């Protein structure tokens, strides 16, 4: 059984579910532009309709209520609220989120709002994007705007979702929008995303000190493939760029010296200004953790698989460590080819408690894609997904029993949706969506999760 007050949630992001990309004054985002470029998205898919959440949000909130969710984590679309990324807000766009929040509250579901989940206004990308320092300032203005309008009804806020992805998949590998392959620009982007977090947190704190504000990072357990010196160095490098570059900045106000040395051949780091790290390390009320898998890495030349699992042509996101390879550790995998390893989540949680200031922790994303099939009777049986969530929830329970301040869990994702460069070919949802009819169907994993929420814990292994 989980403690009373444990947060049982599910999560989504605006671009993946909303659709209506030109409705009611919404501006163009970098993902709109990216999807229109040949070869960027599997099958030429796009998010112009997605799962039509913009028009079906009330139906979707009822599904959340049927599941028994106590919280729903969602993001707001920057170009829907501020079409050009600066200046006055778009009233109709902001009103959509007011309606959504009101609908959630009417069912007793706590709204958890993420300010940025990768949909940068194209106008800001045209002005330089995240490699430009000014984008951080524009984000702080945006955060203050949204917080001023919704802070009376939304208590829990996160700033930037997975800055590693936005920086290194967007500006190094080119797998994500805006699709640039500029390693030095990616490092600048990573710093400015961190800075954006700090500036936004400070701006919101000044408006309402009672708001609960957190950063959101995607963390991995990292293992060397062998005991060799080269593999140990590979693990240090990937851990540094994936985990410590962001955790140390947010929670210690510093960048790891070894990581800065790794990046020294790419950039002189002159864009880091005095006071930046103090701003980035603004006090937090919580840390949000997205966890999916473990990385097993090798430094042996030519001895490992590609470091990129991108579905389309891309470069390496591992700036300064492009030689590192990623190997199969022999574990079962999801439909994304990601290894299933709940023990890695425990490693991540133990490390946070051991190496960083103590904060309330939340698993803000955890889930898996599988090849879901609709049966003749209209049901969707997905025991693999239920087993995946069960495994990770048991790790969460054991961590709580060991004294780790873990306060909640958000399954990814509430519904099937647009899976970035993979288009609609990968399904992460607890709820199955027929993309042609937009009919929603709870999968068996959703019914299992609802049962766990109802009982406040896990009655037996998922089947």
Secondary structure, 3 states (H helix, E strand, C coil): CCCCCCEEEEECCHHHHCCCCCHHHCCCEHHHHHHCCCCCCHHHCCCCCCCCHHHHHHHHHHHHHHHCCCEEEEECCHHHHCCCCCCCCCHHHHHHHHHHHHHHHHCCCEEEEEEECCCCEHHHHHCCHHHCCHHHHHHHHHHHHHHHHHCCCCCEEEEEECHHHHHHHHHCCCCCCCCCCCHHHHHHHHHHHHHHHHHHHHHHHHHCCCCEEEEEEECCEEEECCCCHHHHHHHHHHHHHHHHHHHHHHHHCCCCHHHHHHHCCCCCCCCCCCCHHHHHCCCCCEEEEECCCEEEEECCCCCCECCCCCCCCCCCCCCCCCCCEECCCCCCECCCCCECCHHHHHHHHHHHHHHCCCCEEEEEECCCCECCCECCCCCECCHHHHHHHHHHHHHHHHHHHCCCCEEEEEEECCECCCCHHHCCCCECCCEEECCCCCCEEECHHHHHHHHHHHHCCCCCCCC
